[in-house]
Amino acid sequence: MEILILGLLLLLGVILILIEILFIPGTTIFGILGLVSIFFSDYLSYTYFGTEFAIVYSIVNSVVCLIIIIYSLKSNTWEKISLKKVHNDKVEKNKYDNLKIGDTGITTSSLKPYGKGIFNNKSYEIKSSENFIDEGKKIKIINILQDKILVIKNK
């Protein structure tokens, strides 16, 4: 029964460390629990079987863990679940070139604070610096940032 417990703790530790290395990089609870499980199996081997067996068990334990981790990192078994698509999209640098501060337009949806508006016969996503502007109201551009157009109600 003791050997079964040691084997299960070792197996659990290796699985948790593999999850840490391959799926959740960084120091997370899985890696910590994996190390604790392996060290606890070493401790139990000292408790159950004595020093001589525990030293041999710890050496075999270390070699087996090292072989399993190296094999799993070098083999192509993880190619089936790895991400292969590369994201090449780029942000448009100057998509608001034809707009300038002070331009007036009209809202095509209510701004709460985001919505749509038309400037120079072209529709844009806009943000109101006020809380709420109804649909169909005249608006004026007060600032143009890289990713948004700030407007106020034109009086």
C-alpha positions, 0 to 999 in steps of 0.5 A: 500500500505504501508503494502505491501511495508513493507512486501516486504522489510521484505521478501526481507531482510530475503531471502537475509540473508538466501542466505548469511548464506546458500549459500555464507558464509562470509560477502558479499553484500547479507547479508548487503543488507538483513540487510539494507532491514530489517532496512529500513522496520523498518524505514518506519514503523515509518514513515508511522504509528508512534511509537506505530505501529513501536515498535510492527512491529519491535518486530514481525519483529525480532521474525519472522526473527529469527524463519525463520532463525532458522527453515531453519538452523535446517530443512532438507530442504537443504539436497537436494542441499547440497554437499554429496561427500567427496574428499579423493584423496591425492597427491603422495608423491614421484612420482619422486623417480626414477629420479635424478638431471642430468638425461637426456631424450628427449622431446616428445612434444615442451616445451612452457615452459610446455610439456612432456618428457621421462626419463628412458622409462617413460613419465613425465610432465616437465617444461623448465627453458628456454623459448622454447624447440622443440620436439625430443631434448635432455634435462637434469634435473636441479631440481626436485620439489614436483610437477614439473621437471625443465629441460634445453636443453642438449647440 
